[in-house]
Amino acid sequence: MIELEHRKMFRSNGLLDDFVLYGSPSDYVALASSVRTAIESGKPQIVRTSSHITIRIEVEEGLQALFTSLQNRDNFYASMDDWERRDILIVAGGTEVLEALDGFLQDLSTRGEGYSYLSEYSEQFAYDTDSPRWRLHVRSP
């Protein structure tokens, strides 16, 4: 199971979400499989993590860049407490974008120990600039 760490980074432009994922090669293969299932089925896929935050992978054909965002179920925040209780990490993109992500995750699983950033997923497609930073660590099994 992917271990997900959510950090809040204070920058000159405000408070930003930042994520660190830790997993074995097989964890990243399983994550890639969920991306592939979302593409093939056209239905969002939920990936459980070690934390209270789940990852929701969804195809949005209008998106030409990979977009991620930490949200709650309604994407509505009436209070700071609502904001602090966000628990769904959205991963969205068009079919081609998610296919590139699938390939990246598959490749990541073969590299051995180390880390990469999600923003490196493709040379052809962008990573949305409003999306949080993800650092993906591969651990030996």
MARRODO-113382 format. One line per 5 residues: number of its first residue (from 0); their letters; for each residue z, y, x of N, C-alpha, C. Coordinates in nm, 2 decimals. Layout:
<recs>
NUM = a = Z:Y:X:Z:Y:X:Z:Y:X  ...
</recs>
This chain:
<recs>
0 = miele = 0.00:-0.12:0.09:0.00:0.00:0.00:0.00:0.12:0.09  -0.08:0.22:0.05:-0.09:0.35:0.13:0.05:0.42:0.11  0.09:0.47:0.23:0.21:0.55:0.23:0.16:0.70:0.23  0.21:0.77:0.13:0.16:0.91:0.11:0.28:1.01:0.14  0.26:1.10:0.22:0.36:1.20:0.25:0.30:1.34:0.21
5 = hrkmf = 0.37:1.41:0.12:0.32:1.54:0.07:0.41:1.64:0.14  0.34:1.73:0.21:0.41:1.84:0.28:0.36:1.97:0.22  0.44:2.07:0.22:0.40:2.21:0.18:0.40:2.29:0.31  0.28:2.35:0.33:0.26:2.43:0.46:0.26:2.58:0.42  0.34:2.65:0.49:0.34:2.80:0.46:0.24:2.86:0.56
10 = rsngl = 0.14:2.93:0.50:0.04:3.00:0.58:0.03:3.14:0.54  -0.05:3.22:0.61:-0.06:3.36:0.58:-0.11:3.39:0.44  -0.19:3.29:0.39:-0.24:3.31:0.25:-0.16:3.23:0.15  -0.04:3.19:0.18:0.05:3.13:0.08:0.09:2.99:0.11  0.15:2.93:0.01:0.20:2.79:0.02:0.08:2.70:0.00
15 = lddfv = 0.06:2.60:0.09:-0.06:2.51:0.07:-0.01:2.37:0.07  -0.07:2.28:-0.01:-0.04:2.14:0.00:-0.11:2.08:0.12  -0.04:1.98:0.17:-0.09:1.91:0.29:-0.05:1.76:0.28  -0.14:1.67:0.31:-0.10:1.53:0.29:-0.13:1.45:0.41  -0.04:1.35:0.44:-0.06:1.26:0.54:-0.05:1.12:0.48
20 = lygsp = -0.15:1.04:0.50:-0.16:0.90:0.45:-0.15:0.81:0.57  -0.07:0.70:0.55:-0.05:0.60:0.65:-0.09:0.47:0.58  -0.17:0.39:0.65:-0.21:0.26:0.60:-0.27:0.17:0.70  -0.27:0.04:0.67:-0.33:-0.06:0.75:-0.48:-0.05:0.73  -0.56:-0.12:0.81:-0.71:-0.12:0.78:-0.73:-0.18:0.64
25 = sdyva = -0.66:-0.28:0.60:-0.68:-0.33:0.46:-0.65:-0.23:0.35  -0.55:-0.15:0.38:-0.52:-0.04:0.28:-0.63:0.05:0.26  -0.70:0.09:0.37:-0.81:0.18:0.36:-0.94:0.11:0.30  -0.95:-0.02:0.32:-1.06:-0.10:0.26:-1.03:-0.10:0.10  -0.90:-0.12:0.07:-0.87:-0.12:-0.08:-0.89:0.02:-0.14
30 = lassv = -0.86:0.13:-0.07:-0.89:0.26:-0.12:-1.04:0.28:-0.13  -1.12:0.24:-0.04:-1.26:0.25:-0.05:-1.32:0.17:-0.17  -1.26:0.05:-0.19:-1.29:-0.03:-0.31:-1.27:0.04:-0.44  -1.16:0.12:-0.44:-1.13:0.20:-0.57:-1.23:0.31:-0.58  -1.28:0.37:-0.47:-1.38:0.47:-0.48:-1.51:0.40:-0.53
35 = rtaie = -1.55:0.29:-0.48:-1.67:0.22:-0.52:-1.66:0.18:-0.67  -1.54:0.13:-0.72:-1.52:0.10:-0.86:-1.54:0.22:-0.95  -1.49:0.34:-0.91:-1.51:0.46:-0.98:-1.65:0.49:-1.00  -1.73:0.48:-0.89:-1.87:0.51:-0.89:-1.94:0.41:-0.98  -1.92:0.29:-0.97:-1.99:0.18:-1.05:-1.95:0.18:-1.20
40 = sgkpq = -1.83:0.21:-1.23:-1.78:0.21:-1.37:-1.80:0.34:-1.44  -1.80:0.45:-1.36:-1.80:0.58:-1.42:-1.66:0.62:-1.48  -1.56:0.54:-1.45:-1.43:0.56:-1.51:-1.33:0.59:-1.39  -1.24:0.69:-1.42:-1.14:0.72:-1.31:-1.06:0.60:-1.27  -1.03:0.59:-1.14:-0.95:0.48:-1.09:-0.82:0.54:-1.04
45 = ivrts = -0.71:0.47:-1.07:-0.58:0.51:-1.02:-0.53:0.42:-0.91  -0.49:0.49:-0.80:-0.44:0.41:-0.68:-0.29:0.45:-0.67  -0.21:0.35:-0.67:-0.07:0.37:-0.65:-0.04:0.38:-0.50  0.06:0.46:-0.47:0.10:0.49:-0.33:0.25:0.46:-0.32  0.30:0.47:-0.20:0.45:0.44:-0.18:0.53:0.56:-0.24
50 = shiti = 0.47:0.67:-0.27:0.55:0.78:-0.32:0.53:0.79:-0.47  0.59:0.89:-0.54:0.57:0.91:-0.68:0.43:0.97:-0.71  0.35:1.00:-0.61:0.22:1.06:-0.63:0.12:0.95:-0.64  0.03:0.95:-0.74:-0.08:0.85:-0.75:-0.21:0.93:-0.71  -0.30:0.85:-0.67:-0.44:0.91:-0.64:-0.53:0.87:-0.75
55 = rieve = -0.60:0.97:-0.81:-0.69:0.95:-0.92:-0.83:0.98:-0.86  -0.92:0.88:-0.86:-1.05:0.90:-0.81:-1.15:0.91:-0.93  -1.23:1.02:-0.94:-1.32:1.03:-1.05:-1.45:1.09:-1.01  -1.56:1.05:-1.08:-1.69:1.09:-1.06:-1.71:1.22:-1.14  -1.75:1.33:-1.08:-1.79:1.45:-1.15:-1.93:1.49:-1.09
60 = eglqa = -2.03:1.46:-1.16:-2.17:1.47:-1.11:-2.20:1.61:-1.07  -2.14:1.71:-1.12:-2.17:1.85:-1.08:-2.12:1.89:-0.95  -2.03:1.81:-0.89:-1.97:1.84:-0.76:-2.05:1.80:-0.65  -2.10:1.89:-0.56:-2.18:1.85:-0.44:-2.09:1.85:-0.32  -1.96:1.87:-0.34:-1.86:1.87:-0.23:-1.75:1.78:-0.27
65 = lftsl = -1.67:1.72:-0.18:-1.55:1.65:-0.22:-1.44:1.75:-0.25  -1.38:1.73:-0.36:-1.27:1.82:-0.41:-1.15:1.74:-0.43  -1.03:1.79:-0.38:-0.91:1.72:-0.41:-0.81:1.83:-0.45  -0.71:1.79:-0.53:-0.61:1.88:-0.59:-0.49:1.80:-0.64  -0.37:1.85:-0.61:-0.25:1.79:-0.66:-0.22:1.86:-0.80
70 = qnrdn = -0.21:1.78:-0.90:-0.19:1.83:-1.04:-0.09:1.75:-1.11  -0.06:1.80:-1.23:0.01:1.71:-1.33:-0.09:1.66:-1.43  -0.04:1.58:-1.52:-0.13:1.52:-1.62:-0.21:1.63:-1.70  -0.15:1.74:-1.74:-0.22:1.84:-1.82:-0.28:1.95:-1.74  -0.26:1.95:-1.61:-0.30:2.06:-1.52:-0.26:2.20:-1.58
75 = fyasm = -0.13:2.20:-1.62:-0.07:2.32:-1.68:0.07:2.33:-1.62  0.11:2.45:-1.58:0.23:2.47:-1.52:0.30:2.59:-1.58  0.39:2.57:-1.67:0.47:2.67:-1.74:0.58:2.72:-1.66  0.62:2.65:-1.56:0.74:2.69:-1.48:0.72:2.64:-1.34  0.81:2.69:-1.25:0.80:2.64:-1.11:0.84:2.49:-1.11
80 = ddwer = 0.93:2.45:-1.20:0.97:2.31:-1.20:0.85:2.22:-1.23  0.76:2.27:-1.33:0.64:2.19:-1.36:0.55:2.18:-1.23  0.54:2.29:-1.16:0.46:2.29:-1.03:0.52:2.19:-0.93  0.65:2.19:-0.92:0.71:2.10:-0.82:0.70:1.95:-0.86  0.68:1.92:-0.99:0.67:1.79:-1.04:0.52:1.73:-1.04
85 = rdili = 0.43:1.80:-0.98:0.29:1.75:-0.98:0.29:1.61:-0.91  0.21:1.52:-0.98:0.22:1.38:-0.93:0.09:1.31:-0.93  -0.02:1.38:-0.95:-0.16:1.32:-0.95:-0.24:1.39:-0.85  -0.28:1.32:-0.75:-0.37:1.37:-0.65:-0.51:1.34:-0.68  -0.59:1.43:-0.73:-0.73:1.42:-0.78:-0.82:1.41:-0.66
90 = vaggt = -0.91:1.32:-0.66:-1.02:1.31:-0.56:-1.15:1.30:-0.65  -1.23:1.40:-0.64:-1.35:1.41:-0.72:-1.47:1.45:-0.65  -1.59:1.40:-0.69:-1.71:1.44:-0.64:-1.82:1.37:-0.71  -1.95:1.42:-0.69:-2.06:1.35:-0.75:-2.08:1.21:-0.68  -2.17:1.13:-0.74:-2.19:1.00:-0.69:-2.22:0.99:-0.54
95 = evlea = -2.31:1.07:-0.50:-2.35:1.07:-0.35:-2.23:1.11:-0.26  -2.16:1.21:-0.31:-2.04:1.25:-0.23:-1.94:1.14:-0.22  -1.91:1.07:-0.34:-1.81:0.96:-0.33:-1.87:0.84:-0.26  -2.00:0.82:-0.26:-2.06:0.71:-0.18:-2.03:0.74:-0.03  -2.05:0.87:0.01:-2.02:0.90:0.15:-1.87:0.88:0.18
100 = ldgfl = -1.78:0.91:0.09:-1.64:0.89:0.11:-1.61:0.74:0.12  -1.67:0.66:0.04:-1.66:0.51:0.05:-1.70:0.46:0.19  -1.81:0.51:0.24:-1.86:0.47:0.37:-1.76:0.51:0.48  -1.71:0.63:0.47:-1.61:0.69:0.56:-1.49:0.61:0.57  -1.43:0.57:0.45:-1.31:0.49:0.45:-1.33:0.35:0.50
105 = qdlst = -1.45:0.29:0.47:-1.48:0.16:0.53:-1.48:0.17:0.68  -1.55:0.27:0.73:-1.56:0.29:0.88:-1.42:0.32:0.94  -1.34:0.40:0.87:-1.21:0.43:0.92:-1.13:0.30:0.94  -1.15:0.21:0.85:-1.07:0.08:0.86:-1.10:0.00:0.98  -1.22:0.03:1.05:-1.26:-0.05:1.16:-1.23:0.02:1.30
110 = rgegy = -1.18:0.14:1.30:-1.16:0.21:1.42:-1.03:0.18:1.50  -0.94:0.11:1.44:-0.82:0.08:1.51:-0.72:0.19:1.49  -0.61:0.19:1.56:-0.50:0.28:1.54:-0.55:0.42:1.57  -0.50:0.52:1.50:-0.54:0.66:1.52:-0.55:0.73:1.39  -0.60:0.85:1.39:-0.61:0.93:1.26:-0.74:1.01:1.26
115 = sylse = -0.77:1.04:1.14:-0.89:1.13:1.11:-0.85:1.22:1.00  -0.93:1.32:0.97:-0.91:1.41:0.86:-1.01:1.38:0.75  -0.97:1.39:0.63:-1.06:1.36:0.52:-1.18:1.46:0.52  -1.16:1.58:0.57:-1.27:1.67:0.58:-1.38:1.62:0.67  -1.36:1.52:0.75:-1.46:1.46:0.83:-1.55:1.36:0.77
120 = yseqf = -1.53:1.34:0.64:-1.59:1.22:0.57:-1.74:1.22:0.57  -1.81:1.34:0.59:-1.95:1.34:0.58:-2.01:1.45:0.66  -2.12:1.43:0.73:-2.19:1.54:0.79:-2.29:1.61:0.69  -2.33:1.53:0.59:-2.42:1.58:0.49:-2.35:1.66:0.38  -2.23:1.62:0.33:-2.17:1.68:0.22:-2.04:1.76:0.27
125 = aydtd = -2.01:1.86:0.20:-1.89:1.94:0.24:-1.76:1.89:0.18  -1.66:1.94:0.24:-1.52:1.92:0.18:-1.48:2.06:0.12  -1.45:2.06:-0.01:-1.42:2.19:-0.07:-1.31:2.27:0.00  -1.34:2.39:0.03:-1.25:2.48:0.11:-1.12:2.50:0.04  -1.11:2.49:-0.10:-0.99:2.51:-0.17:-0.90:2.38:-0.18
130 = sprwr = -0.95:2.27:-0.12:-0.88:2.15:-0.13:-0.78:2.14:-0.01  -0.67:2.07:-0.04:-0.57:2.05:0.07:-0.62:1.97:0.18  -0.55:1.98:0.30:-0.58:1.90:0.41:-0.52:1.76:0.40  -0.60:1.66:0.44:-0.54:1.52:0.44:-0.56:1.47:0.58  -0.46:1.41:0.64:-0.47:1.34:0.76:-0.45:1.19:0.73
135 = lhvrs = -0.54:1.11:0.77:-0.55:0.97:0.74:-0.51:0.89:0.87  -0.40:0.83:0.87:-0.36:0.75:0.98:-0.38:0.60:0.96  -0.44:0.53:1.05:-0.46:0.39:1.05:-0.35:0.33:1.14  -0.28:0.23:1.08:-0.18:0.16:1.16:-0.22:0.02:1.18  -0.18:-0.04:1.29:-0.20:-0.18:1.31:-0.12:-0.26:1.21
140 = p = -0.18:-0.37:1.16:-0.11:-0.45:1.06:0.01:-0.52:1.12
</recs>
